[in-house]
Amino acid sequence: MSESYSLYGFEPNQAAPIVFCNLFGVSMAWHAYQNFQYKSWKITGSLPWGGLLFLAGFATREVSVNHIHDLNIFIATTVLLFLAPPVYSLTNYIVLGRALYYVPYLSPIHPGRVTSTFVFLDIIVGILTGNGAAQVSNFDNSETQKRIGRGLIRASILLQVVCFLAFVALQATFHRRCLRANVLNKNLRMIIPLLYASSALILIRNIYRVVEVFQDYAGYLQSHEAFFYVFDGALMLINSVMLNLYHPMKYLPGSNKTYLSKDGITEVEGPGWVDKRPFLATVFDPFDLVGLIMGRDKTTKFWETEQAQVGDLQLEASARAPPRDISGVSGRN
């Protein structure tokens, strides 16, 4: 093997991986601190995990660009940098689920099913991506094995795009319902645009990867490293830092039992929305169409009884209020 040969097919930049490794490290540490601050590991615990994958990916890339003939390191950095972005998608799924718990009467899908359904699909994406990236990046594999690997990566990227488009459609439906119901309080006015912005960044990255993986190894995008740093590294870094600056749990309650009353102002502590169906039923019928047809969903609308309780509390508060002084007003004969 000649000294000038590179597994990358070009002369890789040696400074960029160090820069991105440090920047993702800072964002990761910040996310970990924020999870302790907001006690939100169950909701946003995937954010430091995504940062850690990027940190490890760029750290191994820095080692790889200084050892351009080392196949094992090349495979490691390729797999890590393919696996990291879907973790940010996972965060968006969980955050939207919590937003739907916050306004359950406008949710087009059971809030818990947003997480379980999309995470299930995300796991499939991760399996396809990891196996495909490992096969393609291993130059010792036969051409048939590499072709299978490219097919796995293409399938995983396309599945990511389809899932994410469905996810964005779900966001838009929820947003439209909130507008019509006039319940967009300051929290929702922050969290919905935040999810749109994050989703747009991830979708652009996924589209870039779709175009890239459908090109040959010597394709224009794959043979020009700048595209990777702009459309993958930079976009995901912007997304990570944006979620640092506007952390989702600044705008959402910690408990999924806290929801917004239909007046768009009052926050109510309810029993929560529990789906008692078997797990497989929730995966294959996330919208509970069977329950809709059979009328089972009506029994889960706890907010209707809670709304009556809110009205009673408001009347009770009005009754306790001191009477208004009307002594200066007198009748006229």
C-alpha positions in Angstrom: 0.0 0.0 0.0 1.5 3.4 -1.0 2.1 6.1 1.5 -0.1 8.5 -0.4 -3.1 6.1 -0.2 -6.0 7.2 2.0 -9.0 5.3 3.1 -11.0 8.6 2.7 -10.2 8.9 -1.0 -8.8 12.4 -0.3 -6.4 14.2 2.1 -8.6 14.7 5.2 -8.5 17.9 7.2 -6.6 17.4 10.5 -7.8 20.5 12.4 -11.5 20.2 11.8 -12.0 17.0 13.9 -10.3 18.7 16.9 -12.5 21.8 16.7 -15.8 19.7 16.4 -14.7 17.3 19.1 -14.2 20.2 21.6 -17.3 22.0 20.6 -19.5 18.9 20.9 -17.8 18.2 24.2 -18.8 21.6 25.6 -22.4 21.2 24.4 -22.5 17.6 25.8 -21.3 18.8 29.3 -23.7 21.7 29.2 -26.6 19.3 28.4 -25.6 17.0 31.2 -25.6 19.9 33.6 -29.0 21.0 32.4 -30.4 17.6 32.9 -29.4 17.8 36.6 -30.7 21.4 36.7 -34.2 20.6 35.3 -34.2 17.0 36.6 -35.1 15.9 33.1 -32.9 12.8 32.4 -36.0 10.9 31.3 -36.9 13.5 28.7 -33.7 15.0 27.5 -31.2 12.4 28.6 -30.5 11.6 25.0 -29.0 15.0 24.4 -25.7 14.4 26.3 -25.6 10.9 24.7 -25.8 12.4 21.2 -23.0 14.8 22.1 -20.9 11.9 23.4 -21.3 10.0 20.2 -20.3 13.0 18.2 -17.3 13.6 20.5 -16.2 10.0 20.2 -16.8 10.1 16.4 -14.7 13.2 15.8 -12.0 12.1 18.3 -11.6 8.8 16.4 -11.7 10.7 13.1 -8.7 12.8 14.4 -6.9 9.6 15.1 -7.9 8.2 11.8 -6.7 11.2 9.7 -3.3 10.7 11.3 -3.4 7.0 10.6 -5.0 7.0 7.2 -4.2 3.3 6.6 -5.8 2.0 9.8 -9.0 0.3 8.8 -10.4 -0.4 12.3 -10.2 3.3 13.3 -11.8 4.3 10.0 -14.7 1.9 10.6 -15.1 3.2 14.2 -15.3 6.8 13.2 -17.7 6.1 10.3 -20.1 4.1 12.5 -20.1 6.6 15.4 -20.7 9.6 13.1 -23.6 7.8 11.4 -25.2 6.8 14.7 -25.1 10.2 16.4 -27.7 12.3 14.5 -30.6 9.8 15.1 -30.2 10.4 18.8 -31.2 14.1 18.3 -34.2 12.8 16.4 -35.1 10.7 19.4 -35.0 13.8 21.6 -37.5 15.6 19.4 -39.8 12.6 19.5 -39.8 12.5 23.3 -40.2 16.3 23.6 -43.1 16.4 21.3 -44.7 13.5 23.3 -44.3 15.7 26.5 -45.9 18.6 24.6 -48.8 16.4 23.7 -49.2 15.4 27.3 -49.3 19.1 28.1 -52.3 19.6 25.8 -53.8 16.1 25.7 -57.2 17.2 24.3 -55.6 18.4 21.1 -53.2 15.4 20.6 -53.7 13.6 17.3 -52.0 10.5 18.8 -51.6 9.1 22.3 -48.6 11.1 23.7 -46.8 8.1 24.9 -47.1 6.4 21.5 -45.1 9.2 19.9 -42.1 8.0 21.8 -42.7 4.3 21.6 -43.5 4.2 17.9 -40.8 6.6 16.6 -38.2 5.2 19.0 -39.0 1.7 17.7 -38.4 2.9 14.2 -35.3 4.7 15.3 -33.9 1.5 16.7 -34.4 -0.1 13.3 -32.6 2.8 11.7 -29.7 2.4 14.1 -29.4 -1.3 13.4 -29.4 -0.7 9.6 -27.0 2.2 9.9 -24.5 0.5 12.1 -24.4 -2.7 10.1 -24.3 -0.8 6.7 -21.6 1.6 7.8 -19.4 -1.2 9.1 -19.7 -3.2 5.9 -19.1 -0.2 3.5 -16.2 1.2 5.4 -14.4 -2.2 5.6 -12.3 -2.3 2.5 -11.4 -5.9 3.1 -15.0 -6.9 2.3 -16.0 -8.2 -1.1 -17.8 -5.9 -3.5 -21.0 -7.9 -2.8 -20.7 -7.2 0.9 -20.1 -3.5 0.3 -23.1 -3.4 -2.0 -25.2 -4.9 0.7 -23.8 -2.4 3.2 -24.7 0.5 0.8 -28.2 -0.9 0.5 -28.6 -1.0 4.3 -27.4 2.6 4.7 -29.7 3.8 1.9 -32.6 2.0 3.5 -31.8 3.5 6.9 -31.5 7.0 5.6 -34.7 6.8 3.5 -36.5 5.4 6.6 -35.2 8.3 8.6 -36.5 10.8 6.1 -39.9 9.1 5.9 -40.2 8.9 9.7 -39.2 12.5 10.1 -41.6 13.8 7.5 -44.4 11.9 9.4 -43.1 13.4 12.6 -43.1 16.9 11.2 -46.7 16.4 9.9 -47.7 15.4 13.4 -46.1 18.6 14.8 -48.0 20.7 12.2 -51.3 19.0 13.0 -50.8 19.7 16.7 -49.7 23.3 16.0 -52.8 23.9 13.9 -55.1 22.5 16.5 -53.5 24.7 19.2 -54.0 27.8 17.0 -57.7 26.9 16.4 -58.3 26.3 20.1 -56.5 29.5 21.0 -54.4 27.8 23.7 -50.9 28.8 22.5 -49.5 30.2 25.8 -45.9 31.4 26.0 -44.5 27.9 26.7 -46.1 26.4 23.5 -45.1 29.5 21.5 -41.5 28.6 22.4 -41.5 24.8 22.2 -43.3 24.4 18.9 -41.0 26.7 16.9 -38.0 25.1 18.7 -39.2 21.6 17.4 -39.7 23.0 13.9 -36.2 24.5 13.9 -34.5 21.3 15.2 -36.5 19.2 12.8 -35.5 21.4 9.8 -31.8 21.0 10.7 -32.1 17.2 11.1 -34.1 16.9 7.9 -31.5 18.9 5.8 -28.8 16.7 7.2 -30.8 13.6 6.3 -31.4 14.8 2.8 -27.7 15.5 2.4 -27.0 11.9 3.5 -29.6 10.5 1.1 -27.9 12.2 -1.9 -24.4 11.2 -0.6 -25.2 7.5 -0.1 -26.8 7.2 -3.5 -23.6 8.4 -5.1 -20.6 6.0 -5.6 -17.7 6.1 -3.2 -15.9 8.5 -5.5 -19.1 10.7 -5.9 -18.8 14.4 -5.6 -20.2 14.8 -2.1 -18.1 11.9 -0.7 -14.9 13.1 -2.3 -15.2 16.6 -1.0 -14.9 16.7 2.8 -16.3 20.2 3.2 -19.8 19.0 2.5 -19.6 16.6 5.5 -18.5 19.3 7.9 -21.2 21.8 6.7 -24.2 19.5 6.3 -23.5 17.0 9.0 -21.1 18.3 11.6 -22.1 22.0 11.6 -25.8 21.5 11.3 -25.9 19.0 14.2 -23.7 21.2 16.3 -26.1 24.2 15.7 -28.9 21.9 16.7 -27.2 20.8 19.9 -26.2 24.3 20.9 -29.7 25.6 20.1 -31.2 23.0 22.5 -28.7 24.2 25.1 -29.8 27.8 24.7 -33.5 27.0 24.6 -33.7 23.8 26.6 -37.1 22.2 26.1 -37.6 21.7 29.8 -37.6 25.5 30.4 -41.0 25.4 28.7 -42.6 22.1 29.6 -43.7 20.8 33.0 -41.6 18.1 34.6 -44.6 15.8 35.1 -46.7 14.4 32.3 -49.7 14.7 34.6 -49.6 18.5 34.4 -51.7 19.7 31.5 -53.0 23.0 30.2 -56.6 23.8 30.8 -58.8 24.6 27.8 -58.7 28.2 28.8 -55.1 28.3 27.7 -54.0 29.8 31.0 -54.5 27.4 33.9 -52.2 24.5 34.5 -54.0 21.5 36.1 -52.6 18.4 37.8 -54.6 15.5 36.4 -54.4 11.7 36.6 -52.4 11.5 33.3 -53.2 9.7 30.1 -52.7 6.0 30.6 -52.9 3.5 27.7 -53.8 0.1 29.1 -53.5 -1.7 25.8 -50.8 -4.4 25.3 -47.5 -3.0 24.1 -47.7 -4.5 20.6 -51.1 -3.0 20.1 -49.7 0.4 20.9 -46.9 0.0 18.4 -49.0 -1.3 15.5 -52.0 0.9 16.2 -50.5 4.1 17.7 -53.5 6.2 16.9 -55.8 3.6 18.6 -58.1 3.4 15.7 -59.8 0.3 17.2 -60.5 2.3 20.3 -61.9 5.2 18.2 -64.3 2.9 16.4 -65.4 1.1 19.6 -65.7 4.3 21.6 -63.0 3.3 24.1 -61.1 6.6 23.8 -64.0 8.5 25.4 -63.2 6.9 28.7 -59.7 8.4 28.7 -60.8 12.1 28.3 -59.9 12.9 32.0 -59.6 16.6 31.1 -63.3 17.0 30.6 -64.0 16.2 34.3 -61.0 18.1 35.4 -62.3 21.1 33.4 -65.5 21.1 35.4 -63.4 21.0 38.6 -61.4 24.1 37.4 -64.6 25.9 36.8 -65.8 25.1 40.3 -62.5 26.3 41.8 -62.8 29.6 39.8 -66.4 30.1 41.1 -65.2 29.3 44.7 -62.4 31.9 44.4 -64.9 34.5 43.1 -67.2 33.8 46.1 -64.4 34.3 48.5 -63.3 37.6 46.9 -64.3 40.7 49.0 -67.3 42.6 47.6 -66.7 45.5 45.4 -67.3 48.9 47.1 -70.4 50.4 45.3 -71.2 53.0 48.0 -70.4 55.8 45.7 -73.1 54.7 43.3 -76.7 55.6 44.1 -79.9 55.2 42.3 -81.7 58.3 40.9 -85.4 59.0 41.2 
